[in-house]
Amino acid sequence: MKQFVLVYLGGNPPSSEAEANQHYQKYVAWLTALGDAVVVPTIPLKDTRTVSPDGTIREGGTSAMSGFSIIKADSMQAVLSIAKNCPFLEIGGSLEVSEIMQMPNN
């Protein structure tokens, strides 16, 4: 079975703790429904730094990536169907879906 990364881009932060809890519960339900297809559940990112080729480090990133999940599925079409039901889309975010390439062992 292939593995795919779902990259979370953007999204609107919750306006209250109650809204955050409600959204979190939707995520838990979505992930639970996926069962064994979930390789790595939703991993939020924070405190991004960018390292340039010259070694310069600056705060922030060059993309709107806010997290990722790794899902296993038989095909791109199958994982896209899974992605369409992700609660992240309900808060104005979008998802980039990519197949993870398997690198040869050294």
Gaussian input, Z-matrix of N, CA and C with variables (Angstrom, degrees):
# hf/3-21g

backbone

0 1
 N
 C     1     B1
 C     2     B2     1     A1
 N     3     B3     2     A2     1     D1
 C     4     B4     3     A3     2     D2
 C     5     B5     4     A4     3     D3
 N     6     B6     5     A5     4     D4
 C     7     B7     6     A6     5     D5
 C     8     B8     7     A7     6     D6
 N     9     B9     8     A8     7     D7
 C    10    B10     9     A9     8     D8
 C    11    B11    10    A10     9     D9
 N    12    B12    11    A11    10    D10
 C    13    B13    12    A12    11    D11
 C    14    B14    13    A13    12    D12
 N    15    B15    14    A14    13    D13
 C    16    B16    15    A15    14    D14
 C    17    B17    16    A16    15    D15
 N    18    B18    17    A17    16    D16
 C    19    B19    18    A18    17    D17
 C    20    B20    19    A19    18    D18
 N    21    B21    20    A20    19    D19
 C    22    B22    21    A21    20    D20
 C    23    B23    22    A22    21    D21
 N    24    B24    23    A23    22    D22
 C    25    B25    24    A24    23    D23
 C    26    B26    25    A25    24    D24
 N    27    B27    26    A26    25    D25
 C    28    B28    27    A27    26    D26
 C    29    B29    28    A28    27    D27
 N    30    B30    29    A29    28    D28
 C    31    B31    30    A30    29    D29
 C    32    B32    31    A31    30    D30
 N    33    B33    32    A32    31    D31
 C    34    B34    33    A33    32    D32
 C    35    B35    34    A34    33    D33
 N    36    B36    35    A35    34    D34
 C    37    B37    36    A36    35    D35
 C    38    B38    37    A37    36    D36
 N    39    B39    38    A38    37    D37
 C    40    B40    39    A39    38    D38
 C    41    B41    40    A40    39    D39
 N    42    B42    41    A41    40    D40
 C    43    B43    42    A42    41    D41
 C    44    B44    43    A43    42    D42
 N    45    B45    44    A44    43    D43
 C    46    B46    45    A45    44    D44
 C    47    B47    46    A46    45    D45
 N    48    B48    47    A47    46    D46
 C    49    B49    48    A48    47    D47
 C    50    B50    49    A49    48    D48
 N    51    B51    50    A50    49    D49
 C    52    B52    51    A51    50    D50
 C    53    B53    52    A52    51    D51
 N    54    B54    53    A53    52    D52
 C    55    B55    54    A54    53    D53
 C    56    B56    55    A55    54    D54
 N    57    B57    56    A56    55    D55
 C    58    B58    57    A57    56    D56
 C    59    B59    58    A58    57    D57
 N    60    B60    59    A59    58    D58
 C    61    B61    60    A60    59    D59
 C    62    B62    61    A61    60    D60
 N    63    B63    62    A62    61    D61
 C    64    B64    63    A63    62    D62
 C    65    B65    64    A64    63    D63
 N    66    B66    65    A65    64    D64
 C    67    B67    66    A66    65    D65
 C    68    B68    67    A67    66    D66
 N    69    B69    68    A68    67    D67
 C    70    B70    69    A69    68    D68
 C    71    B71    70    A70    69    D69
 N    72    B72    71    A71    70    D70
 C    73    B73    72    A72    71    D71
 C    74    B74    73    A73    72    D72
 N    75    B75    74    A74    73    D73
 C    76    B76    75    A75    74    D74
 C    77    B77    76    A76    75    D75
 N    78    B78    77    A77    76    D76
 C    79    B79    78    A78    77    D77
 C    80    B80    79    A79    78    D78
 N    81    B81    80    A80    79    D79
 C    82    B82    81    A81    80    D80
 C    83    B83    82    A82    81    D81
 N    84    B84    83    A83    82    D82
 C    85    B85    84    A84    83    D83
 C    86    B86    85    A85    84    D84
 N    87    B87    86    A86    85    D85
 C    88    B88    87    A87    86    D86
 C    89    B89    88    A88    87    D87
 N    90    B90    89    A89    88    D88
 C    91    B91    90    A90    89    D89
 C    92    B92    91    A91    90    D90
 N    93    B93    92    A92    91    D91
 C    94    B94    93    A93    92    D92
 C    95    B95    94    A94    93    D93
 N    96    B96    95    A95    94    D94
 C    97    B97    96    A96    95    D95
 C    98    B98    97    A97    96    D96
 N    99    B99    98    A98    97    D97
 C   100   B100    99    A99    98    D98
 C   101   B101   100   A100    99    D99
 N   102   B102   101   A101   100   D100
 C   103   B103   102   A102   101   D101
 C   104   B104   103   A103   102   D102
 N   105   B105   104   A104   103   D103
 C   106   B106   105   A105   104   D104
 C   107   B107   106   A106   105   D105
 N   108   B108   107   A107   106   D106
 C   109   B109   108   A108   107   D107
 C   110   B110   109   A109   108   D108
 N   111   B111   110   A110   109   D109
 C   112   B112   111   A111   110   D110
 C   113   B113   112   A112   111   D111
 N   114   B114   113   A113   112   D112
 C   115   B115   114   A114   113   D113
 C   116   B116   115   A115   114   D114
 N   117   B117   116   A116   115   D115
 C   118   B118   117   A117   116   D116
 C   119   B119   118   A118   117   D117
 N   120   B120   119   A119   118   D118
 C   121   B121   120   A120   119   D119
 C   122   B122   121   A121   120   D120
 N   123   B123   122   A122   121   D121
 C   124   B124   123   A123   122   D122
 C   125   B125   124   A124   123   D123
 N   126   B126   125   A125   124   D124
 C   127   B127   126   A126   125   D125
 C   128   B128   127   A127   126   D126
 N   129   B129   128   A128   127   D127
 C   130   B130   129   A129   128   D128
 C   131   B131   130   A130   129   D129
 N   132   B132   131   A131   130   D130
 C   133   B133   132   A132   131   D131
 C   134   B134   133   A133   132   D132
 N   135   B135   134   A134   133   D133
 C   136   B136   135   A135   134   D134
 C   137   B137   136   A136   135   D135
 N   138   B138   137   A137   136   D136
 C   139   B139   138   A138   137   D137
 C   140   B140   139   A139   138   D138
 N   141   B141   140   A140   139   D139
 C   142   B142   141   A141   140   D140
 C   143   B143   142   A142   141   D141
 N   144   B144   143   A143   142   D142
 C   145   B145   144   A144   143   D143
 C   146   B146   145   A145   144   D144
 N   147   B147   146   A146   145   D145
 C   148   B148   147   A147   146   D146
 C   149   B149   148   A148   147   D147
 N   150   B150   149   A149   148   D148
 C   151   B151   150   A150   149   D149
 C   152   B152   151   A151   150   D150
 N   153   B153   152   A152   151   D151
 C   154   B154   153   A153   152   D152
 C   155   B155   154   A154   153   D153
 N   156   B156   155   A155   154   D154
 C   157   B157   156   A156   155   D155
 C   158   B158   157   A157   156   D156
 N   159   B159   158   A158   157   D157
 C   160   B160   159   A159   158   D158
 C   161   B161   160   A160   159   D159
 N   162   B162   161   A161   160   D160
 C   163   B163   162   A162   161   D161
 C   164   B164   163   A163   162   D162
 N   165   B165   164   A164   163   D163
 C   166   B166   165   A165   164   D164
 C   167   B167   166   A166   165   D165
 N   168   B168   167   A167   166   D166
 C   169   B169   168   A168   167   D167
 C   170   B170   169   A169   168   D168
 N   171   B171   170   A170   169   D169
 C   172   B172   171   A171   170   D170
 C   173   B173   172   A172   171   D171
 N   174   B174   173   A173   172   D172
 C   175   B175   174   A174   173   D173
 C   176   B176   175   A175   174   D174
 N   177   B177   176   A176   175   D175
 C   178   B178   177   A177   176   D176
 C   179   B179   178   A178   177   D177
 N   180   B180   179   A179   178   D178
 C   181   B181   180   A180   179   D179
 C   182   B182   181   A181   180   D180
 N   183   B183   182   A182   181   D181
 C   184   B184   183   A183   182   D182
 C   185   B185   184   A184   183   D183
 N   186   B186   185   A185   184   D184
 C   187   B187   186   A186   185   D185
 C   188   B188   187   A187   186   D186
 N   189   B189   188   A188   187   D187
 C   190   B190   189   A189   188   D188
 C   191   B191   190   A190   189   D189
 N   192   B192   191   A191   190   D190
 C   193   B193   192   A192   191   D191
 C   194   B194   193   A193   192   D192
 N   195   B195   194   A194   193   D193
 C   196   B196   195   A195   194   D194
 C   197   B197   196   A196   195   D195
 N   198   B198   197   A197   196   D196
 C   199   B199   198   A198   197   D197
 C   200   B200   199   A199   198   D198
 N   201   B201   200   A200   199   D199
 C   202   B202   201   A201   200   D200
 C   203   B203   202   A202   201   D201
 N   204   B204   203   A203   202   D202
 C   205   B205   204   A204   203   D203
 C   206   B206   205   A205   204   D204
 N   207   B207   206   A206   205   D205
 C   208   B208   207   A207   206   D206
 C   209   B209   208   A208   207   D207
 N   210   B210   209   A209   208   D208
 C   211   B211   210   A210   209   D209
 C   212   B212   211   A211   210   D210
 N   213   B213   212   A212   211   D211
 C   214   B214   213   A213   212   D212
 C   215   B215   214   A214   213   D213
 N   216   B216   215   A215   214   D214
 C   217   B217   216   A216   215   D215
 C   218   B218   217   A217   216   D216
 N   219   B219   218   A218   217   D217
 C   220   B220   219   A219   218   D218
 C   221   B221   220   A220   219   D219
 N   222   B222   221   A221   220   D220
 C   223   B223   222   A222   221   D221
 C   224   B224   223   A223   222   D222
 N   225   B225   224   A224   223   D223
 C   226   B226   225   A225   224   D224
 C   227   B227   226   A226   225   D225
 N   228   B228   227   A227   226   D226
 C   229   B229   228   A228   227   D227
 C   230   B230   229   A229   228   D228
 N   231   B231   230   A230   229   D229
 C   232   B232   231   A231   230   D230
 C   233   B233   232   A232   231   D231
 N   234   B234   233   A233   232   D232
 C   235   B235   234   A234   233   D233
 C   236   B236   235   A235   234   D234
 N   237   B237   236   A236   235   D235
 C   238   B238   237   A237   236   D236
 C   239   B239   238   A238   237   D237
 N   240   B240   239   A239   238   D238
 C   241   B241   240   A240   239   D239
 C   242   B242   241   A241   240   D240
 N   243   B243   242   A242   241   D241
 C   244   B244   243   A243   242   D242
 C   245   B245   244   A244   243   D243
 N   246   B246   245   A245   244   D244
 C   247   B247   246   A246   245   D245
 C   248   B248   247   A247   246   D246
 N   249   B249   248   A248   247   D247
 C   250   B250   249   A249   248   D248
 C   251   B251   250   A250   249   D249
 N   252   B252   251   A251   250   D250
 C   253   B253   252   A252   251   D251
 C   254   B254   253   A253   252   D252
 N   255   B255   254   A254   253   D253
 C   256   B256   255   A255   254   D254
 C   257   B257   256   A256   255   D255
 N   258   B258   257   A257   256   D256
 C   259   B259   258   A258   257   D257
 C   260   B260   259   A259   258   D258
 N   261   B261   260   A260   259   D259
 C   262   B262   261   A261   260   D260
 C   263   B263   262   A262   261   D261
 N   264   B264   263   A263   262   D262
 C   265   B265   264   A264   263   D263
 C   266   B266   265   A265   264   D264
 N   267   B267   266   A266   265   D265
 C   268   B268   267   A267   266   D266
 C   269   B269   268   A268   267   D267
 N   270   B270   269   A269   268   D268
 C   271   B271   270   A270   269   D269
 C   272   B272   271   A271   270   D270
 N   273   B273   272   A272   271   D271
 C   274   B274   273   A273   272   D272
 C   275   B275   274   A274   273   D273
 N   276   B276   275   A275   274   D274
 C   277   B277   276   A276   275   D275
 C   278   B278   277   A277   276   D276
 N   279   B279   278   A278   277   D277
 C   280   B280   279   A279   278   D278
 C   281   B281   280   A280   279   D279
 N   282   B282   281   A281   280   D280
 C   283   B283   282   A282   281   D281
 C   284   B284   283   A283   282   D282
 N   285   B285   284   A284   283   D283
 C   286   B286   285   A285   284   D284
 C   287   B287   286   A286   285   D285
 N   288   B288   287   A287   286   D286
 C   289   B289   288   A288   287   D287
 C   290   B290   289   A289   288   D288
 N   291   B291   290   A290   289   D289
 C   292   B292   291   A291   290   D290
 C   293   B293   292   A292   291   D291
 N   294   B294   293   A293   292   D292
 C   295   B295   294   A294   293   D293
 C   296   B296   295   A295   294   D294
 N   297   B297   296   A296   295   D295
 C   298   B298   297   A297   296   D296
 C   299   B299   298   A298   297   D297
 N   300   B300   299   A299   298   D298
 C   301   B301   300   A300   299   D299
 C   302   B302   301   A301   300   D300
 N   303   B303   302   A302   301   D301
 C   304   B304   303   A303   302   D302
 C   305   B305   304   A304   303   D303
 N   306   B306   305   A305   304   D304
 C   307   B307   306   A306   305   D305
 C   308   B308   307   A307   306   D306
 N   309   B309   308   A308   307   D307
 C   310   B310   309   A309   308   D308
 C   311   B311   310   A310   309   D309
 N   312   B312   311   A311   310   D310
 C   313   B313   312   A312   311   D311
 C   314   B314   313   A313   312   D312
 N   315   B315   314   A314   313   D313
 C   316   B316   315   A315   314   D314
 C   317   B317   316   A316   315   D315

   B1=1.4504
   B2=1.5313
   B3=1.3132
   B4=1.4616
   B5=1.5209
   B6=1.3326
   B7=1.4634
   B8=1.5278
   B9=1.3373
   B10=1.4520
   B11=1.5225
   B12=1.3359
   B13=1.4546
   B14=1.5288
   B15=1.3192
   B16=1.4599
   B17=1.5198
   B18=1.3167
   B19=1.4550
   B20=1.5246
   B21=1.3267
   B22=1.4581
   B23=1.5222
   B24=1.3349
   B25=1.4605
   B26=1.5244
   B27=1.3300
   B28=1.4660
   B29=1.5102
   B30=1.3125
   B31=1.4629
   B32=1.5118
   B33=1.3049
   B34=1.4568
   B35=1.5241
   B36=1.3257
   B37=1.4623
   B38=1.5267
   B39=1.3299
   B40=1.4589
   B41=1.5319
   B42=1.3299
   B43=1.4667
   B44=1.5217
   B45=1.3288
   B46=1.4669
   B47=1.5183
   B48=1.3180
   B49=1.4701
   B50=1.5183
   B51=1.3279
   B52=1.4687
   B53=1.5269
   B54=1.3386
   B55=1.4653
   B56=1.5253
   B57=1.3241
   B58=1.4583
   B59=1.5268
   B60=1.3120
   B61=1.4659
   B62=1.5201
   B63=1.3288
   B64=1.4641
   B65=1.5324
   B66=1.3204
   B67=1.4591
   B68=1.5348
   B69=1.3134
   B70=1.4682
   B71=1.5366
   B72=1.3142
   B73=1.4627
   B74=1.5316
   B75=1.3329
   B76=1.4654
   B77=1.5252
   B78=1.3405
   B79=1.4582
   B80=1.5193
   B81=1.3230
   B82=1.4600
   B83=1.5286
   B84=1.3197
   B85=1.4686
   B86=1.5334
   B87=1.3331
   B88=1.4597
   B89=1.5247
   B90=1.3243
   B91=1.4649
   B92=1.5239
   B93=1.3153
   B94=1.4658
   B95=1.5288
   B96=1.3268
   B97=1.4639
   B98=1.5376
   B99=1.3250
   B100=1.4608
   B101=1.5209
   B102=1.3246
   B103=1.4644
   B104=1.5116
   B105=1.3459
   B106=1.4670
   B107=1.5258
   B108=1.3322
   B109=1.4688
   B110=1.5268
   B111=1.3369
   B112=1.4590
   B113=1.5314
   B114=1.3334
   B115=1.4593
   B116=1.5230
   B117=1.3335
   B118=1.4638
   B119=1.5231
   B120=1.3283
   B121=1.4651
   B122=1.5278
   B123=1.2813
   B124=1.4529
   B125=1.5280
   B126=1.3247
   B127=1.4586
   B128=1.5305
   B129=1.3488
   B130=1.4655
   B131=1.5317
   B132=1.3240
   B133=1.4622
   B134=1.5163
   B135=1.3425
   B136=1.4636
   B137=1.5193
   B138=1.3217
   B139=1.4739
   B140=1.5252
   B141=1.3215
   B142=1.4644
   B143=1.5158
   B144=1.3255
   B145=1.4567
   B146=1.5162
   B147=1.3082
   B148=1.4585
   B149=1.5220
   B150=1.3231
   B151=1.4556
   B152=1.5258
   B153=1.3316
   B154=1.4641
   B155=1.5235
   B156=1.3473
   B157=1.4628
   B158=1.5286
   B159=1.3354
   B160=1.4717
   B161=1.5244
   B162=1.3419
   B163=1.4577
   B164=1.5199
   B165=1.3292
   B166=1.4576
   B167=1.5232
   B168=1.3132
   B169=1.4630
   B170=1.5175
   B171=1.3423
   B172=1.4556
   B173=1.5226
   B174=1.3091
   B175=1.4575
   B176=1.5208
   B177=1.3199
   B178=1.4589
   B179=1.5120
   B180=1.3133
   B181=1.4566
   B182=1.5132
   B183=1.3173
   B184=1.4569
   B185=1.5186
   B186=1.3240
   B187=1.4656
   B188=1.5284
   B189=1.3065
   B190=1.4597
   B191=1.5254
   B192=1.3431
   B193=1.4659
   B194=1.5217
   B195=1.3335
   B196=1.4566
   B197=1.5237
   B198=1.3401
   B199=1.4531
   B200=1.5176
   B201=1.3436
   B202=1.4617
   B203=1.5201
   B204=1.3155
   B205=1.4615
   B206=1.5203
   B207=1.3308
   B208=1.4597
   B209=1.5234
   B210=1.3256
   B211=1.4665
   B212=1.5254
   B213=1.3279
   B214=1.4593
   B215=1.5273
   B216=1.3260
   B217=1.4655
   B218=1.5242
   B219=1.3175
   B220=1.4634
   B221=1.5201
   B222=1.3438
   B223=1.4595
   B224=1.5266
   B225=1.3294
   B226=1.4571
   B227=1.5274
   B228=1.3195
   B229=1.4696
   B230=1.5301
   B231=1.3186
   B232=1.4688
   B233=1.5194
   B234=1.3288
   B235=1.4585
   B236=1.5278
   B237=1.3346
   B238=1.4641
   B239=1.5297
   B240=1.3194
   B241=1.4703
   B242=1.5176
   B243=1.3252
   B244=1.4666
   B245=1.5239
   B246=1.3298
   B247=1.4626
   B248=1.5268
   B249=1.3141
   B250=1.4692
   B251=1.5241
   B252=1.3260
   B253=1.4640
   B254=1.5255
   B255=1.3279
   B256=1.4600
   B257=1.5353
   B258=1.3262
   B259=1.4618
   B260=1.5304
   B261=1.3184
   B262=1.4654
   B263=1.5279
   B264=1.3278
   B265=1.4614
   B266=1.5274
   B267=1.3208
   B268=1.4692
   B269=1.5222
   B270=1.3351
   B271=1.4683
   B272=1.5327
   B273=1.3257
   B274=1.4532
   B275=1.5077
   B276=1.3290
   B277=1.4505
   B278=1.5126
   B279=1.3108
   B280=1.4574
   B281=1.5260
   B282=1.3066
   B283=1.4603
   B284=1.5193
   B285=1.3114
   B286=1.4592
   B287=1.5209
   B288=1.3160
   B289=1.4603
   B290=1.5284
   B291=1.3235
   B292=1.4665
   B293=1.5162
   B294=1.3245
   B295=1.4634
   B296=1.5204
   B297=1.3084
   B298=1.4626
   B299=1.5192
   B300=1.3260
   B301=1.4607
   B302=1.5186
   B303=1.3085
   B304=1.4573
   B305=1.5297
   B306=1.3037
   B307=1.4698
   B308=1.5333
   B309=1.3239
   B310=1.4726
   B311=1.5261
   B312=1.3171
   B313=1.4662
   B314=1.5102
   B315=1.3163
   B316=1.4783
   B317=1.5031
   A1=108.72
   A2=116.12
   A3=121.61
   A4=110.95
   A5=116.21
   A6=121.58
   A7=108.67
   A8=114.68
   A9=121.87
   A10=108.86
   A11=115.62
   A12=120.09
   A13=107.20
   A14=115.19
   A15=122.82
   A16=106.00
   A17=117.02
   A18=122.17
   A19=107.74
   A20=115.73
   A21=122.61
   A22=109.21
   A23=116.85
   A24=122.48
   A25=109.63
   A26=115.20
   A27=120.11
   A28=112.33
   A29=115.04
   A30=121.20
   A31=110.76
   A32=115.95
   A33=121.98
   A34=110.12
   A35=117.69
   A36=119.97
   A37=110.74
   A38=117.18
   A39=120.11
   A40=110.88
   A41=114.71
   A42=119.36
   A43=112.59
   A44=116.91
   A45=120.38
   A46=109.21
   A47=115.08
   A48=119.90
   A49=110.52
   A50=116.85
   A51=120.42
   A52=110.59
   A53=116.82
   A54=120.49
   A55=110.36
   A56=117.44
   A57=121.67
   A58=110.69
   A59=117.24
   A60=121.45
   A61=111.40
   A62=116.55
   A63=120.84
   A64=109.94
   A65=116.64
   A66=120.45
   A67=110.60
   A68=116.88
   A69=121.27
   A70=110.39
   A71=116.92
   A72=120.22
   A73=111.37
   A74=117.06
   A75=120.18
   A76=110.40
   A77=116.91
   A78=120.99
   A79=111.15
   A80=116.06
   A81=120.23
   A82=110.21
   A83=116.82
   A84=121.01
   A85=110.76
   A86=116.79
   A87=121.55
   A88=110.29
   A89=116.84
   A90=120.65
   A91=111.67
   A92=117.36
   A93=121.52
   A94=110.42
   A95=116.68
   A96=121.16
   A97=111.36
   A98=117.41
   A99=120.44
   A100=112.59
   A101=117.38
   A102=122.10
   A103=113.16
   A104=116.15
   A105=122.68
   A106=113.62
   A107=118.01
   A108=120.29
   A109=111.17
   A110=117.04
   A111=120.91
   A112=109.25
   A113=115.84
   A114=121.66
   A115=108.77
   A116=116.66
   A117=123.94
   A118=106.29
   A119=118.48
   A120=119.94
   A121=110.91
   A122=116.34
   A123=121.70
   A124=111.17
   A125=115.71
   A126=122.62
   A127=107.48
   A128=118.05
   A129=119.59
   A130=110.41
   A131=115.54
   A132=121.43
   A133=109.60
   A134=116.75
   A135=120.99
   A136=109.27
   A137=116.50
   A138=123.23
   A139=112.60
   A140=116.21
   A141=121.65
   A142=111.41
   A143=116.05
   A144=123.83
   A145=107.36
   A146=117.43
   A147=122.40
   A148=108.89
   A149=116.23
   A150=122.72
   A151=106.78
   A152=116.67
   A153=122.82
   A154=110.70
   A155=117.38
   A156=120.35
   A157=113.54
   A158=117.29
   A159=119.49
   A160=112.48
   A161=116.56
   A162=120.98
   A163=114.25
   A164=117.49
   A165=121.37
   A166=109.85
   A167=115.83
   A168=121.30
   A169=108.30
   A170=115.92
   A171=119.50
   A172=109.51
   A173=115.41
   A174=120.55
   A175=109.61
   A176=115.48
   A177=121.04
   A178=112.43
   A179=113.74
   A180=120.11
   A181=110.63
   A182=114.92
   A183=120.44
   A184=112.12
   A185=117.30
   A186=121.25
   A187=109.04
   A188=114.88
   A189=120.95
   A190=111.50
   A191=117.08
   A192=121.23
   A193=110.12
   A194=115.57
   A195=119.94
   A196=112.66
   A197=116.87
   A198=120.19
   A199=111.15
   A200=115.40
   A201=119.70
   A202=110.44
   A203=115.05
   A204=124.05
   A205=107.04
   A206=116.90
   A207=121.40
   A208=107.25
   A209=114.34
   A210=122.47
   A211=108.12
   A212=117.04
   A213=118.96
   A214=108.59
   A215=114.09
   A216=121.02
   A217=108.06
   A218=115.58
   A219=120.67
   A220=113.00
   A221=117.01
   A222=119.78
   A223=110.60
   A224=115.41
   A225=121.18
   A226=109.58
   A227=117.60
   A228=120.24
   A229=111.07
   A230=116.82
   A231=120.58
   A232=111.23
   A233=117.41
   A234=119.54
   A235=111.10
   A236=117.78
   A237=119.62
   A238=111.04
   A239=117.00
   A240=120.42
   A241=110.67
   A242=116.42
   A243=121.25
   A244=109.80
   A245=116.45
   A246=121.29
   A247=111.98
   A248=117.62
   A249=121.26
   A250=112.29
   A251=117.76
   A252=122.13
   A253=113.27
   A254=117.55
   A255=121.33
   A256=110.43
   A257=118.31
   A258=121.85
   A259=113.95
   A260=118.20
   A261=120.82
   A262=111.24
   A263=116.68
   A264=121.07
   A265=111.53
   A266=117.07
   A267=121.89
   A268=112.74
   A269=117.68
   A270=119.83
   A271=111.30
   A272=115.96
   A273=120.47
   A274=115.35
   A275=117.59
   A276=120.54
   A277=111.26
   A278=116.01
   A279=121.16
   A280=108.49
   A281=115.64
   A282=121.76
   A283=109.89
   A284=116.39
   A285=121.88
   A286=106.15
   A287=116.39
   A288=121.53
   A289=108.14
   A290=116.46
   A291=121.95
   A292=109.86
   A293=115.38
   A294=119.37
   A295=108.37
   A296=116.36
   A297=122.01
   A298=108.02
   A299=115.93
   A300=120.32
   A301=109.78
   A302=115.32
   A303=120.24
   A304=108.38
   A305=116.22
   A306=121.99
   A307=108.86
   A308=117.02
   A309=119.07
   A310=109.93
   A311=115.25
   A312=120.39
   A313=109.81
   A314=115.90
   A315=120.20
   A316=109.99
   D1=140.08
   D2=-179.10
   D3=-80.30
   D4=157.33
   D5=174.72
   D6=-114.53
   D7=143.41
   D8=-178.22
   D9=-131.42
   D10=145.96
   D11=174.60
   D12=-104.02
   D13=132.30
   D14=171.93
   D15=-102.89
   D16=114.61
   D17=-179.27
   D18=-99.02
   D19=125.07
   D20=-179.61
   D21=-87.93
   D22=125.64
   D23=-178.06
   D24=-121.75
   D25=127.92
   D26=175.76
   D27=71.03
   D28=-138.30
   D29=-177.55
   D30=98.00
   D31=148.35
   D32=-179.98
   D33=-97.28
   D34=129.12
   D35=178.71
   D36=-65.98
   D37=151.33
   D38=179.56
   D39=-64.35
   D40=149.24
   D41=-179.19
   D42=-88.60
   D43=-9.43
   D44=179.65
   D45=-155.03
   D46=165.82
   D47=177.13
   D48=-64.93
   D49=-37.07
   D50=178.87
   D51=-62.95
   D52=-42.03
   D53=178.23
   D54=-65.54
   D55=-39.94
   D56=177.74
   D57=-61.77
   D58=-44.32
   D59=179.25
   D60=-63.87
   D61=-41.46
   D62=179.69
   D63=-63.05
   D64=-44.13
   D65=179.42
   D66=-65.84
   D67=-41.17
   D68=178.46
   D69=-59.47
   D70=-42.00
   D71=179.43
   D72=-63.15
   D73=-36.42
   D74=175.97
   D75=-63.87
   D76=-40.81
   D77=177.61
   D78=-61.65
   D79=-46.05
   D80=-179.73
   D81=-59.88
   D82=-43.94
   D83=179.49
   D84=-63.42
   D85=-42.54
   D86=-179.96
   D87=-63.21
   D88=-48.82
   D89=-179.75
   D90=-64.41
   D91=-40.83
   D92=179.20
   D93=-62.00
   D94=-41.45
   D95=-179.88
   D96=-64.61
   D97=-27.03
   D98=179.58
   D99=-76.69
   D100=-18.79
   D101=175.79
   D102=55.76
   D103=-128.90
   D104=-175.46
   D105=-69.89
   D106=-8.92
   D107=178.05
   D108=-68.34
   D109=-20.75
   D110=-178.68
   D111=-81.59
   D112=115.28
   D113=176.88
   D114=-90.38
   D115=-48.66
   D116=176.36
   D117=-132.22
   D118=118.37
   D119=-179.88
   D120=-67.42
   D121=-178.18
   D122=-177.95
   D123=-56.80
   D124=123.96
   D125=179.62
   D126=-117.52
   D127=103.96
   D128=177.17
   D129=-73.30
   D130=151.69
   D131=178.78
   D132=-116.63
   D133=149.28
   D134=176.65
   D135=-151.80
   D136=167.59
   D137=176.84
   D138=52.68
   D139=49.53
   D140=-179.26
   D141=-70.93
   D142=141.00
   D143=173.35
   D144=-126.57
   D145=149.72
   D146=177.27
   D147=-113.82
   D148=127.72
   D149=177.17
   D150=-105.69
   D151=119.77
   D152=-179.70
   D153=-86.58
   D154=163.15
   D155=179.73
   D156=-56.54
   D157=-28.10
   D158=-179.98
   D159=-85.44
   D160=4.22
   D161=178.29
   D162=91.22
   D163=-4.18
   D164=177.72
   D165=-66.07
   D166=135.95
   D167=178.66
   D168=-116.85
   D169=132.01
   D170=176.67
   D171=-133.13
   D172=155.25
   D173=178.11
   D174=-72.50
   D175=146.73
   D176=178.16
   D177=91.54
   D178=172.75
   D179=-178.96
   D180=-123.85
   D181=177.61
   D182=178.70
   D183=-101.12
   D184=-0.72
   D185=178.50
   D186=-128.25
   D187=170.46
   D188=178.46
   D189=-93.85
   D190=18.40
   D191=-177.54
   D192=-61.57
   D193=124.43
   D194=-179.26
   D195=-117.39
   D196=-2.50
   D197=178.36
   D198=168.45
   D199=-176.93
   D200=178.88
   D201=-158.75
   D202=161.92
   D203=170.72
   D204=-135.55
   D205=155.38
   D206=173.15
   D207=-119.20
   D208=126.08
   D209=-175.89
   D210=-124.92
   D211=141.06
   D212=173.18
   D213=-103.23
   D214=140.39
   D215=-178.74
   D216=-155.98
   D217=165.29
   D218=-179.19
   D219=-74.23
   D220=-28.43
   D221=-173.87
   D222=-155.53
   D223=167.56
   D224=175.25
   D225=-61.07
   D226=-41.67
   D227=-179.83
   D228=-60.21
   D229=-39.27
   D230=-179.89
   D231=-65.97
   D232=-43.69
   D233=-178.90
   D234=-72.26
   D235=-30.95
   D236=175.80
   D237=-65.15
   D238=-35.43
   D239=175.42
   D240=-64.29
   D241=-38.77
   D242=176.29
   D243=-64.57
   D244=-45.38
   D245=-177.16
   D246=-62.52
   D247=-36.03
   D248=-179.01
   D249=-60.22
   D250=-21.93
   D251=-178.63
   D252=-98.69
   D253=4.65
   D254=-177.34
   D255=-69.23
   D256=129.95
   D257=179.78
   D258=-62.00
   D259=-17.61
   D260=178.70
   D261=-60.05
   D262=-31.37
   D263=179.60
   D264=-65.20
   D265=-26.22
   D266=-179.20
   D267=-72.07
   D268=-16.76
   D269=-178.69
   D270=-108.12
   D271=23.19
   D272=174.88
   D273=84.94
   D274=7.19
   D275=178.01
   D276=-88.24
   D277=168.12
   D278=174.15
   D279=-128.49
   D280=165.88
   D281=-178.11
   D282=-124.07
   D283=136.92
   D284=166.81
   D285=-105.13
   D286=131.96
   D287=-178.06
   D288=-117.29
   D289=126.81
   D290=179.70
   D291=-135.91
   D292=142.31
   D293=172.48
   D294=-74.69
   D295=138.53
   D296=177.31
   D297=-85.17
   D298=122.22
   D299=178.48
   D300=-78.78
   D301=139.10
   D302=176.51
   D303=-89.29
   D304=120.11
   D305=-179.98
   D306=-83.26
   D307=143.37
   D308=177.88
   D309=-66.52
   D310=147.33
   D311=176.51
   D312=-70.75
   D313=141.86
   D314=177.88
   D315=-84.95

